[in-house]
Amino acid sequence: MECAFVGAGAVAEKYAAGLADSSLELAAVCDLDRERAEALGADYGATAYEEVDSMLSAESAPLVVNLTSHTAHATVTDRCLAAGRHVWSEKPLALDVERAFDLVATAERRGLALGCAPINDRCDAQRHARWFLGDGRFGTVRLGYAHAHVGRVTDWHESPDSFLDVGPLYDGAVYPLTLLVSWFGPVRNVRNAAALDVWPDREDSAPTRPPHVEAMLEFETGPTVRLTTSFYVPHRAREFNSLELHGDDGSLYLADSGALAADRATVSVGGNGRPSVAAPHPAPRQERSYLDGPEQLAEAVEAGGSPTDSARRAAHVVGVCNAIEAAAAQGEDVEVRTIEFETGALQSPPVRPPADATEPMAAERAGSEQMHSKLERGRTAAVRLPPVGFGCSRYRDGEYVDRIGSIATALDTGYRLLDSAELYGNEFRIGDLLDSPGTPDREGLFLVGKVWNTNHEHVAEACRGSLAELGIDAFDSYLLHWPAAWAYQGPLSELASKPPAEQEALTFPTDDEGEPATVDVPLAATWRRMERLVDRGLTRTLGVCNVSLGQLETILDSARVPPAIVQVESHPYLPRTELVEMCHEHGIRVMAHSPLSAPGLLDEPVVAAIAEEHGVTPAAVAVAFHVDRGVVPIPASNDPDHVVDNLAAARLRLTDADRERLVTLADPEFER
């Protein structure tokens, strides 16, 4: 679609930077400074104009992108709507709420699309934060702090007058306000507002409106938020554009409410008295373009729509800013005039949010197209899993270790797949954690359990015991831990509370010669017992661990309920390529246990070289090796930094050259 820019200043250049990768074509540029319009237009083959009316008369571009100064937005938008053009406006939509409402009404009356920046509610970091807010782990969110420190515009902007004319509310505060109203709905009331006239005496230019404003905002559904916005506080202050929300059971911190991309620590989470940890978005970094807003508006128009949703929300934000000014001037509470607009429901889809509503899960991303086609041809519907899971095994370096603290950290960080097993002996402790405040809702978790070798003939007993300890009704997937069957030793309940020697005797029975006490239980017979768990509603899907190709084929040949998950040891030394390909052909998801544990892997020169080239750790490369090929690694760690790093590794995009080097590491000595 052809579009026209009105305004050719610094922000126009940011919008224009996205044209090369956009479906929009710039046909005209209008600016009161003709030379500036000509300079920008020349770069994109667009005609330059000085007058808006002249441009509207001469050009047929159906979309106008309004990038004028703050005070001119409403006037220019009104003229473009009157000329029958769809409009995307930079923020604010207007400076007066009545004028903003009139613009929305005009667009809707004429059947025109009207949109308004910012687009921060659509960006990855903010969507990731919303996902945390929606999964129940914070309880009721009651208080918040929002900062919008635009800073001394006279120091960093070449044309500060437009900013000084409107003040920090209409330029900076719109970022956290847009996000908050998209999450929690309209602001009902402004209370305790104050406007301070603080400005350096040495400055020749001063703001027309108060340069520092604070207010308490009461949302109809959600928290009371203290907003601080300032031209006086430097924009490089500790709190630049941050948002902090506190609930009954935890807290969320968004470092930049206007961020166009999610970096490793843009979102942080703290739960139930635990220290705050970074919560990296587990998908490759995807930076939004300024042009995304008008481009999506154009796509909606081409599809036959005329949306005004973002403009309606923007009009409410203008109303909030007006009410804050009035409350500060009058010294009393002011009710906010509002207009109906859509909000993003604070709900999280199970397991993990995609970066965009139409974007595939990170585990099924670029580089895995071949896997997708195989899954579509497969015998079973593949389960949706997060890109990385968290291993709950207590056994490490020959000793049992307590995993509960690290599991709690993993949940704060954003892991939503927990790999448990009755062998690990800590399911009752995990159950206590899942039942405690500050834990995500059950439907937001993917919980894996496993029946141990001694219970092949007591599968239902083992499954029910694990469910009782975890305090859940059903597993998302229940796996056969090993194909080999050993002698029954009774229920394996609360193993972690028993002395290590007793744990070993119960889980690793031996015969008179000290060998594993095996029993003759055919694998197919055990699988039939597993299938009955699905019939009884004790698990949604089934899986099997530590299988060979032949053993998996045995299960598939006779299975009424085929496995949805296969979990095996895998890493660059042991890629299990043939098994992985077979699973993908049958629609079976593969999980990789021990992805970092192979001796020498993290010191491997090839892995180290790839890590150095990407500026990450060797462990990150080892984790990304699996994510890249559609396999879900389940690393475990008691180090909080490593817990964060392992999830953040899902963001790493490997190159073709990286893959070629990693393939050379396959070592036959690791084959089982």
C-alpha positions as CSV (number, residue, x, y, z in Angstrom):
1,M,0.0,0.0,0.0
2,E,1.2,3.5,-0.8
3,C,1.6,5.9,2.1
4,A,2.5,9.5,2.7
5,F,4.6,10.9,5.6
6,V,3.6,14.2,7.0
7,G,6.6,15.4,8.9
8,A,10.2,14.7,7.9
9,G,12.1,15.1,11.2
10,A,14.1,12.7,13.3
11,V,11.1,10.4,14.0
12,A,10.3,10.2,10.3
13,E,13.8,8.8,9.7
14,K,13.1,6.1,12.2
15,Y,9.9,5.1,10.5
16,A,11.5,5.3,7.0
17,A,14.3,2.9,8.2
18,G,11.7,0.1,8.1
19,L,10.5,0.7,4.5
20,A,13.0,-1.6,2.9
21,D,11.4,-4.6,4.6
22,S,7.9,-3.3,4.6
23,S,4.8,-3.8,2.4
24,L,4.4,0.0,2.5
25,E,5.6,2.2,-0.3
26,L,6.4,5.8,0.4
27,A,4.8,8.0,-2.2
28,A,5.0,11.4,-0.7
29,V,6.7,13.4,2.1
30,C,5.3,16.7,3.4
31,D,7.1,19.1,5.8
32,L,7.0,22.8,6.4
33,D,10.7,22.6,5.7
34,R,10.7,21.8,2.0
35,E,14.4,20.9,1.9
36,R,13.9,18.4,4.7
37,A,11.0,16.9,2.8
38,E,13.0,16.7,-0.4
39,A,15.9,15.1,1.4
40,L,13.8,12.3,2.9
41,G,11.7,11.9,-0.3
42,A,14.8,11.6,-2.5
43,D,16.0,8.5,-0.5
44,Y,12.7,6.7,-1.3
45,G,11.6,8.1,-4.7
46,A,8.8,10.1,-3.0
47,T,7.4,13.5,-4.0
48,A,8.1,16.4,-1.6
49,Y,5.4,18.9,-0.5
50,E,5.2,21.8,1.9
51,E,1.5,22.0,2.4
52,V,-0.7,19.1,3.7
53,D,-3.7,20.1,1.6
54,S,-1.6,20.3,-1.6
55,M,-0.3,16.8,-0.9
56,L,-3.7,15.4,-0.3
57,S,-5.0,17.0,-3.5
58,A,-2.2,15.7,-5.6
59,E,-1.6,12.2,-4.1
60,S,-3.9,9.2,-3.9
61,A,-2.0,7.3,-1.2
62,P,-4.7,5.9,1.1
63,L,-2.6,6.0,4.3
64,V,-1.1,9.0,5.9
65,V,1.6,8.6,8.6
66,N,1.4,11.7,10.8
67,L,4.9,12.4,12.2
68,T,4.5,16.1,12.9
69,S,5.2,17.9,16.2
70,H,3.2,16.9,19.2
71,T,0.9,20.0,19.1
72,A,0.1,19.5,15.4
73,H,-1.0,15.8,15.5
74,A,-4.7,16.5,16.0
75,T,-5.0,19.2,13.4
76,V,-3.1,17.1,10.7
77,T,-5.0,14.0,11.5
78,D,-8.3,15.8,11.3
79,R,-7.5,17.2,7.8
80,C,-6.4,13.8,6.5
81,L,-9.5,12.1,7.8
82,A,-11.6,14.8,6.2
83,A,-9.8,14.0,2.9
84,G,-10.9,10.3,3.3
85,R,-7.4,9.0,4.3
86,H,-6.6,6.4,6.8
87,V,-4.2,7.8,9.4
88,W,-1.5,6.4,11.7
89,S,-0.4,9.1,14.2
90,E,2.6,9.4,16.4
91,K,1.8,9.9,20.0
92,P,-0.1,11.7,21.4
93,L,-3.3,11.4,19.4
94,A,-4.2,14.9,20.7
95,L,-3.6,17.1,23.7
96,D,-7.2,17.5,24.7
97,V,-9.4,14.5,25.4
98,E,-12.5,16.0,23.7
99,R,-10.4,16.5,20.5
100,A,-9.1,12.9,20.8
101,F,-12.6,11.5,21.1
102,D,-13.8,13.6,18.1
103,L,-11.0,12.2,15.9
104,V,-12.0,8.6,16.8
105,A,-15.7,9.5,16.1
106,T,-14.8,11.1,12.8
107,A,-12.8,8.0,11.7
108,E,-15.5,5.6,12.6
109,R,-18.3,7.7,11.1
110,R,-16.3,7.8,7.8
111,G,-15.3,4.1,7.9
112,L,-11.6,5.0,8.1
113,A,-8.8,3.3,10.0
114,L,-7.1,5.4,12.7
115,G,-4.2,4.2,14.7
116,C,-1.8,5.7,17.2
117,A,1.7,5.0,18.6
118,P,3.2,3.6,20.7
119,I,3.1,-0.1,19.7
120,N,4.9,-1.2,22.9
121,D,2.0,-3.5,23.9
122,R,2.9,-5.6,20.8
123,C,6.6,-5.9,21.5
124,D,8.3,-9.0,22.8
125,A,9.4,-7.8,26.2
126,Q,6.0,-6.4,27.1
127,R,4.2,-9.5,25.8
128,H,6.5,-11.6,27.9
129,A,5.8,-9.5,30.9
130,R,2.1,-9.8,30.3
131,W,2.4,-13.5,30.1
132,F,3.9,-13.6,33.6
133,L,1.1,-11.4,34.8
134,G,-1.4,-13.8,33.3
135,D,-0.3,-17.1,34.7
136,G,-1.4,-16.5,38.2
137,R,2.0,-16.6,39.8
138,F,1.8,-13.1,41.3
139,G,-1.6,-13.4,42.8
140,T,-3.7,-10.2,42.8
141,V,-1.6,-7.3,41.6
142,R,-2.3,-4.3,43.8
143,L,0.5,-1.8,43.5
144,G,2.8,-0.5,40.8
145,Y,5.4,2.2,40.1
146,A,5.9,3.6,36.6
147,H,8.7,5.9,35.5
148,A,9.0,7.9,32.3
149,H,12.1,10.1,32.6
150,V,12.4,11.7,29.2
151,G,15.4,13.8,30.5
152,R,16.7,17.2,29.4
153,V,15.5,17.3,25.9
154,T,17.5,20.5,25.4
155,D,20.6,18.4,25.8
156,W,19.8,15.5,23.5
157,H,17.3,16.6,20.9
158,E,18.1,18.9,18.0
159,S,14.5,20.3,18.0
160,P,13.4,20.3,21.7
161,D,10.7,23.0,21.3
162,S,7.9,20.5,20.5
163,F,8.8,18.5,23.6
164,L,8.9,21.6,25.8
165,D,5.5,22.7,24.6
166,V,3.7,19.5,25.7
167,G,5.7,18.4,28.8
168,P,6.7,14.9,29.9
169,L,3.2,13.6,30.3
170,Y,2.3,13.6,26.6
171,D,5.7,12.5,25.4
172,G,7.1,10.1,28.0
173,A,4.2,9.0,30.2
174,V,2.3,7.6,27.2
175,Y,4.6,4.6,27.1
176,P,3.8,3.1,30.5
177,L,0.2,4.4,30.4
178,T,-0.4,2.7,27.0
179,L,0.9,-0.6,28.4
180,L,-0.9,-0.4,31.7
181,V,-4.3,0.4,30.1
182,S,-3.8,-2.4,27.5
183,W,-3.3,-4.8,30.5
184,F,-5.6,-3.5,33.2
185,G,-8.2,-1.5,31.3
186,P,-9.0,2.2,31.8
187,V,-7.8,4.4,34.6
188,R,-10.8,5.3,36.8
189,N,-9.4,8.0,39.0
190,V,-6.3,10.3,39.4
191,R,-5.4,11.1,43.0
192,N,-2.5,12.8,44.8
193,A,-1.2,14.5,41.7
194,A,1.6,17.0,41.9
195,A,3.4,19.1,39.2
196,L,6.7,20.6,40.0
197,D,8.4,23.5,38.1
198,V,11.9,22.3,38.4
199,W,14.4,23.4,35.7
200,P,18.0,24.5,35.6
201,D,18.4,28.3,35.8
202,R,21.1,28.2,33.1
203,E,18.7,26.9,30.4
204,D,17.6,29.4,27.8
205,S,14.5,27.3,26.9
206,A,12.1,26.1,29.5
207,P,9.1,23.7,29.3
208,T,5.7,25.4,28.8
209,R,4.0,22.7,30.9
210,P,5.4,21.4,34.3
211,P,8.6,19.5,33.7
212,H,8.1,17.0,36.5
213,V,4.7,15.3,37.3
214,E,3.7,12.6,39.8
215,A,0.3,11.0,40.3
216,M,-1.4,8.0,41.8
217,L,-3.6,6.3,39.2
218,E,-6.5,3.9,40.1
219,F,-7.3,1.4,37.4
220,E,-10.8,-0.1,37.1
221,T,-9.4,-3.6,37.2
222,G,-5.9,-3.9,38.6
223,P,-3.4,-2.0,40.6
224,T,-3.0,1.5,41.9
225,V,0.1,2.8,40.1
226,R,2.3,5.7,41.1
227,L,3.5,7.5,37.9
228,T,6.5,9.7,37.8
229,T,7.4,11.5,34.6
230,S,10.1,14.1,34.2
231,F,12.0,16.3,31.9
232,Y,14.2,17.3,34.8
233,V,15.4,13.8,35.8
234,P,18.0,12.6,33.2
235,H,16.8,10.0,30.8
236,R,19.9,8.0,31.7
237,A,18.8,7.8,35.4
238,R,18.5,4.4,37.0
239,E,14.8,4.4,36.4
240,F,14.4,5.6,32.8
241,N,11.2,4.1,31.4
242,S,10.6,1.3,33.9
243,L,7.5,-0.4,35.2
244,E,7.3,-2.3,38.5
245,L,4.3,-4.3,39.6
246,H,3.7,-6.0,43.0
247,G,1.2,-8.7,43.7
248,D,0.2,-10.7,46.8
249,D,2.7,-13.4,45.8
250,G,5.4,-11.8,43.8
251,S,6.8,-8.9,41.8
252,L,7.6,-8.1,38.2
253,Y,10.0,-5.5,36.9
254,L,10.1,-4.3,33.3
255,A,13.2,-2.3,32.7
256,D,11.9,-0.4,29.7
257,S,8.1,-0.1,29.0
258,G,8.9,1.2,25.6
259,A,11.4,-1.4,24.5
260,L,11.1,-2.5,20.9
261,A,12.9,-5.8,21.7
262,A,13.3,-8.2,24.6
263,D,16.9,-8.4,25.9
264,R,18.1,-10.9,28.4
265,A,17.2,-8.9,31.6
266,T,14.5,-6.6,30.3
267,V,12.0,-8.5,32.4
268,S,12.8,-9.6,36.0
269,V,10.6,-11.6,38.4
270,G,10.7,-12.2,42.1
271,G,8.3,-14.6,43.8
272,N,7.2,-15.1,47.4
273,G,10.2,-13.6,49.1
274,R,12.7,-14.9,46.7
275,P,15.4,-12.7,45.2
276,S,14.5,-11.2,41.8
277,V,16.0,-13.0,38.8
278,A,16.1,-12.2,35.1
279,A,13.4,-13.8,33.1
280,P,14.6,-13.9,29.5
281,H,12.2,-14.3,26.7
282,P,13.1,-17.8,25.4
283,A,12.9,-16.8,21.7
284,P,15.4,-15.2,19.4
285,R,15.6,-11.4,19.7
286,Q,13.0,-9.8,17.5
287,E,13.1,-6.0,17.3
288,R,10.0,-4.3,16.2
289,S,10.2,-1.5,13.6
290,Y,8.6,1.9,14.1
291,L,6.8,1.2,10.9
292,D,5.1,-1.9,12.3
293,G,2.2,0.1,13.5
294,P,1.2,1.7,10.2
295,E,2.0,-1.5,8.3
296,Q,-0.4,-3.5,10.4
297,L,-3.0,-0.8,10.0
298,A,-2.6,-1.0,6.3
299,E,-2.9,-4.8,6.3
300,A,-6.1,-4.5,8.2
301,V,-7.5,-2.0,5.7
302,E,-6.5,-4.3,2.8
303,A,-8.4,-7.1,4.5
304,G,-11.5,-4.9,4.5
305,G,-11.3,-3.5,8.0
306,S,-11.1,0.0,9.4
307,P,-9.7,-0.5,13.0
308,T,-9.6,2.3,15.5
309,D,-8.7,0.2,18.6
310,S,-5.3,1.7,19.2
311,A,-6.7,5.2,18.7
312,R,-9.5,4.6,21.2
313,R,-6.9,3.5,23.7
314,A,-4.7,6.5,22.8
315,A,-7.7,8.8,23.4
316,H,-8.1,7.4,26.9
317,V,-4.4,8.0,27.6
318,V,-4.9,11.6,26.6
319,G,-7.8,11.7,29.0
320,V,-5.5,10.3,31.8
321,C,-2.9,13.0,31.1
322,N,-5.6,15.7,31.1
323,A,-6.9,14.4,34.4
324,I,-3.4,14.3,36.0
325,E,-2.9,18.0,35.0
326,A,-6.3,18.9,36.5
327,A,-5.7,16.9,39.7
328,A,-2.3,18.7,40.2
329,A,-3.8,22.1,39.5
330,Q,-6.9,21.6,41.7
331,G,-5.3,19.6,44.5
332,E,-8.1,17.0,44.5
333,D,-9.0,13.7,42.9
334,V,-10.2,13.8,39.3
335,E,-12.3,11.2,37.5
336,V,-10.9,10.2,34.1
337,R,-13.2,10.4,31.1
338,T,-12.9,7.3,29.0
339,I,-13.9,5.7,25.8
340,E,-14.4,2.0,25.2
341,F,-11.3,0.2,23.9
342,E,-10.0,-3.3,23.7
343,T,-7.6,-4.6,26.3
344,G,-5.3,-7.6,26.2
345,A,-6.7,-10.2,28.6
346,L,-4.2,-11.0,31.3
347,Q,-4.1,-14.7,30.5
348,S,-1.2,-16.9,29.4
349,P,-1.5,-19.8,27.0
350,P,-0.2,-23.0,28.5
351,V,3.5,-23.5,28.7
352,R,5.0,-20.3,27.1
353,P,3.9,-17.3,25.1
354,P,5.0,-16.9,21.5
355,A,6.6,-13.6,20.7
356,D,3.6,-12.8,18.6
357,A,0.2,-14.2,18.4
358,T,0.9,-15.7,15.0
359,E,4.5,-16.7,15.7
360,P,5.5,-20.4,16.2
361,M,6.9,-21.5,19.5
362,A,10.6,-20.8,19.9
363,A,11.3,-24.6,19.8
364,E,9.7,-24.7,16.4
365,R,11.4,-21.7,14.8
366,A,13.6,-20.9,11.9
367,G,15.8,-23.7,10.9
368,S,13.2,-26.3,11.8
369,E,11.0,-26.1,8.7
370,Q,11.9,-29.6,7.8
371,M,10.8,-30.8,11.2
372,H,7.4,-29.0,10.8
373,S,6.7,-30.9,7.6
374,K,7.5,-34.2,9.2
375,L,5.3,-33.4,12.2
376,E,2.4,-32.7,9.8
377,R,2.9,-36.1,8.1
378,G,3.3,-37.9,11.4
379,R,1.1,-40.5,13.0
380,T,0.4,-38.4,16.2
381,A,-0.3,-34.8,16.9
382,A,2.9,-33.3,18.4
383,V,2.5,-31.8,21.8
384,R,3.5,-28.2,22.2
385,L,6.4,-27.8,24.5
386,P,8.6,-24.8,25.7
387,P,12.0,-24.6,24.0
388,V,13.8,-25.5,27.2
389,G,12.6,-27.5,30.2
390,F,14.0,-27.8,33.7
391,G,15.4,-31.1,35.1
392,C,14.3,-32.0,38.7
393,S,16.8,-34.9,39.2
394,R,18.5,-34.7,42.6
395,Y,21.4,-36.9,41.5
396,R,24.5,-34.9,40.6
397,D,28.2,-35.9,40.6
398,G,27.5,-39.0,42.6
399,E,25.5,-37.2,45.3
400,Y,21.9,-36.3,46.0
401,V,21.3,-32.6,46.0
402,D,18.3,-30.5,47.0
403,R,16.7,-29.1,43.9
404,I,13.7,-27.2,45.4
405,G,15.4,-23.8,45.6
406,S,16.6,-24.1,42.0
407,I,13.1,-25.3,40.8
408,A,11.6,-22.2,42.5
409,T,14.1,-20.0,40.7
410,A,13.4,-21.8,37.4
411,L,9.7,-21.0,37.8
412,D,10.5,-17.3,38.5
413,T,12.8,-17.2,35.5
414,G,10.1,-18.5,33.2
415,Y,10.6,-22.3,32.8
416,R,7.2,-23.9,32.5
417,L,8.3,-27.6,31.8
418,L,9.3,-29.5,34.9
419,D,10.8,-33.0,34.3
420,S,10.2,-35.0,37.4
421,A,10.2,-38.7,38.2
422,E,9.5,-41.0,41.2
423,L,13.1,-42.0,41.2
424,Y,14.1,-38.4,42.1
425,G,12.3,-38.8,45.4
426,N,11.4,-35.1,45.6
427,E,7.9,-35.0,44.1
428,F,6.4,-34.3,47.5
429,R,8.6,-31.3,47.8
430,I,7.8,-30.1,44.3
431,G,4.1,-30.5,45.3
432,D,4.6,-28.3,48.3
433,L,6.2,-25.7,46.0
434,L,3.4,-25.9,43.4
435,D,0.9,-25.4,46.2
436,S,2.6,-22.4,47.7
437,P,2.0,-18.7,46.8
438,G,4.0,-17.3,43.9
439,T,3.7,-20.4,41.7
440,P,2.1,-20.4,38.2
441,D,-1.3,-21.8,37.7
442,R,-1.4,-25.5,36.9
443,E,-2.7,-24.9,33.4
444,G,0.4,-22.8,32.6
445,L,2.8,-25.7,33.4
446,F,3.8,-28.8,31.5
447,L,4.5,-31.5,34.1
448,V,6.4,-34.7,33.2
449,G,6.5,-37.8,35.5
450,K,8.2,-41.1,35.1
451,V,7.6,-44.6,36.3
452,W,10.7,-46.3,37.7
453,N,12.2,-49.7,36.6
454,T,10.8,-51.5,39.7
455,N,7.3,-50.6,38.9
456,H,6.7,-52.0,35.4
457,E,4.0,-54.2,36.8
458,H,2.7,-51.5,39.1
459,V,2.4,-48.6,36.7
460,A,-1.0,-47.3,37.9
461,E,0.2,-47.5,41.6
462,A,3.3,-45.6,40.7
463,C,1.5,-42.9,38.7
464,R,-1.2,-42.3,41.4
465,G,1.6,-42.1,44.0
466,S,3.4,-39.4,42.1
467,L,0.2,-37.5,41.4
468,A,-0.6,-37.5,45.1
469,E,2.8,-36.2,46.0
470,L,2.7,-33.5,43.4
471,G,-0.8,-32.6,44.4
472,I,-2.1,-32.7,40.8
473,D,-4.9,-34.6,39.1
474,A,-3.0,-35.7,36.0
475,F,0.3,-35.4,34.2
476,D,0.8,-33.7,31.0
477,S,3.0,-36.6,30.0
478,Y,3.9,-39.8,31.9
479,L,7.0,-41.5,30.7
480,L,8.6,-45.0,31.1
481,H,11.9,-44.2,32.7
482,W,13.8,-47.2,31.2
483,P,12.6,-50.1,29.1
484,A,14.2,-52.6,31.5
485,A,12.1,-54.0,34.3
486,W,13.5,-54.7,37.8
487,A,12.1,-56.5,40.8
488,Y,9.2,-54.7,42.6
489,Q,10.3,-53.1,45.9
490,G,7.0,-51.5,47.0
491,P,5.8,-47.9,46.6
492,L,8.6,-45.4,46.1
493,S,7.1,-42.6,48.2
494,E,9.0,-39.6,49.6
495,L,12.4,-41.0,48.8
496,A,14.2,-37.8,49.6
497,S,13.2,-38.1,53.2
498,K,14.9,-41.5,53.6
499,P,18.6,-42.2,54.2
500,P,20.6,-42.5,51.0
501,A,21.3,-46.2,51.6
502,E,17.6,-47.0,51.9
503,Q,16.9,-45.0,48.8
504,E,19.5,-47.0,46.9
505,A,18.1,-50.3,48.1
506,L,14.6,-49.5,47.1
507,T,15.5,-48.1,43.7
508,F,18.4,-50.3,42.6
509,P,17.7,-53.8,43.8
510,T,20.4,-56.4,43.1
511,D,20.5,-60.2,43.0
512,D,22.9,-62.4,44.9
513,E,25.7,-61.6,42.5
514,G,25.3,-57.9,42.8
515,E,23.7,-57.4,39.4
516,P,20.4,-55.6,38.8
517,A,17.5,-57.8,39.9
518,T,15.6,-58.0,36.6
519,V,12.3,-59.5,35.9
520,D,10.8,-60.8,32.7
521,V,8.2,-58.2,31.8
522,P,7.8,-57.6,28.0
523,L,8.1,-54.0,27.0
524,A,4.8,-54.3,25.1
525,A,3.0,-55.5,28.2
526,T,4.3,-52.5,30.2
527,W,3.2,-50.2,27.5
528,R,-0.4,-51.6,27.6
529,R,-0.4,-50.7,31.3
530,M,0.8,-47.2,30.4
531,E,-2.0,-46.8,27.9
532,R,-4.6,-47.6,30.6
533,L,-3.4,-44.5,32.4
534,V,-4.6,-42.3,29.5
535,D,-7.9,-44.2,29.6
536,R,-8.3,-43.4,33.3
537,G,-7.4,-39.7,32.9
538,L,-4.2,-39.9,34.9
539,T,-2.1,-38.5,32.1
540,R,-2.8,-36.6,29.0
541,T,0.0,-38.2,26.9
542,L,2.6,-40.9,27.2
543,G,6.3,-41.1,26.6
544,V,9.4,-43.3,27.0
545,C,13.0,-42.6,28.0
546,N,16.4,-44.0,27.2
547,V,15.2,-46.2,24.3
548,S,17.0,-47.5,21.3
549,L,15.5,-47.3,17.8
550,G,14.6,-51.0,18.0
551,Q,12.8,-50.6,21.3
552,L,10.9,-47.6,20.1
553,E,9.8,-49.5,17.0
554,T,8.6,-52.3,19.3
555,I,6.3,-49.8,21.1
556,L,5.1,-48.2,17.9
557,D,4.3,-51.5,16.2
558,S,1.8,-52.5,18.9
559,A,0.8,-49.2,20.6
560,R,-2.8,-48.2,20.8
561,V,-1.7,-44.9,22.3
562,P,1.7,-44.0,20.8
563,P,4.3,-42.1,22.7
564,A,4.1,-38.3,22.4
565,I,7.6,-37.8,23.9
566,V,10.8,-39.6,23.7
567,Q,13.5,-38.6,26.2
568,V,17.1,-39.7,25.7
569,E,20.6,-38.5,26.5
570,S,21.8,-36.2,23.8
571,H,24.4,-33.5,23.1
572,P,26.7,-32.7,20.3
573,Y,28.8,-35.8,21.0
574,L,25.7,-37.9,21.0
575,P,23.2,-36.2,18.6
576,R,21.0,-39.3,18.2
577,T,20.2,-38.0,14.7
578,E,18.5,-41.2,13.4
579,L,16.3,-41.5,16.5
580,V,15.4,-37.8,16.4
581,E,14.5,-38.0,12.7
582,M,12.3,-41.1,13.3
583,C,10.5,-39.4,16.1
584,H,9.8,-36.3,14.1
585,E,8.5,-38.4,11.3
586,H,6.0,-39.9,13.7
587,G,5.0,-36.6,15.3
588,I,6.9,-37.4,18.5
589,R,8.7,-34.7,20.4
590,V,12.2,-35.4,21.6
591,M,13.6,-34.2,25.0
592,A,17.3,-34.3,25.7
593,H,18.5,-35.1,29.2
594,S,22.0,-34.5,30.3
595,P,22.6,-31.9,27.6
596,L,25.6,-30.3,29.3
597,S,27.0,-33.3,31.2
598,A,29.1,-35.1,28.6
599,P,32.8,-35.1,29.8
600,G,34.8,-32.4,28.0
601,L,31.8,-30.9,26.1
602,L,32.0,-27.5,27.6
603,D,35.8,-27.4,27.0
604,E,35.4,-28.6,23.4
605,P,37.3,-26.2,21.1
606,V,34.6,-26.2,18.4
607,V,31.9,-25.4,21.0
608,A,34.1,-22.7,22.6
609,A,34.8,-21.1,19.2
610,I,31.1,-20.9,18.3
611,A,30.4,-19.5,21.8
612,E,33.0,-16.8,21.4
613,E,31.7,-15.8,18.0
614,H,28.2,-15.3,19.4
615,G,29.3,-13.7,22.7
616,V,27.8,-16.5,24.8
617,T,29.0,-19.4,26.9
618,P,29.8,-22.9,25.7
619,A,26.8,-24.1,27.7
620,A,24.5,-21.8,25.7
621,V,25.8,-23.3,22.5
622,A,25.1,-26.8,23.8
623,V,21.6,-25.9,24.8
624,A,20.9,-24.0,21.5
625,F,22.2,-27.1,19.6
626,H,19.0,-28.9,20.6
627,V,16.6,-26.0,20.3
628,D,17.8,-25.4,16.8
629,R,16.8,-28.9,15.7
630,G,13.4,-29.0,17.5
631,V,14.6,-31.0,20.5
632,V,13.8,-29.8,24.0
633,P,16.8,-29.9,26.3
634,I,16.2,-30.2,30.1
635,P,19.3,-28.9,31.8
636,A,19.4,-28.6,35.6
637,S,21.5,-26.3,37.9
638,N,21.6,-25.0,41.4
639,D,23.3,-21.8,40.3
640,P,20.7,-19.1,39.7
641,D,22.8,-17.4,37.0
642,H,23.1,-20.8,35.2
643,V,19.4,-21.3,35.5
644,V,18.8,-18.0,33.7
645,D,21.6,-18.6,31.2
646,N,20.2,-22.0,30.1
647,L,16.8,-20.6,29.4
648,A,18.3,-17.5,27.6
649,A,20.2,-19.9,25.4
650,A,17.0,-20.6,23.5
651,R,17.4,-17.1,22.0
652,L,20.6,-18.0,20.2
653,R,20.3,-18.5,16.5
654,L,22.9,-20.9,15.1
655,T,24.2,-20.3,11.6
656,D,24.6,-23.0,8.9
657,A,28.3,-22.8,9.5
658,D,27.7,-23.5,13.2
659,R,25.6,-26.5,12.5
660,E,28.2,-27.9,10.1
661,R,30.9,-27.6,12.8
662,L,28.7,-29.1,15.5
663,V,27.9,-32.1,13.3
664,T,31.5,-33.1,13.2
665,L,31.5,-33.6,17.0
666,A,29.4,-36.8,16.9
667,D,31.4,-39.4,18.7
668,P,30.7,-43.2,18.2
669,E,32.1,-43.8,21.7
670,F,29.1,-42.1,23.2
671,E,26.5,-44.3,21.4
672,R,24.5,-46.5,23.6
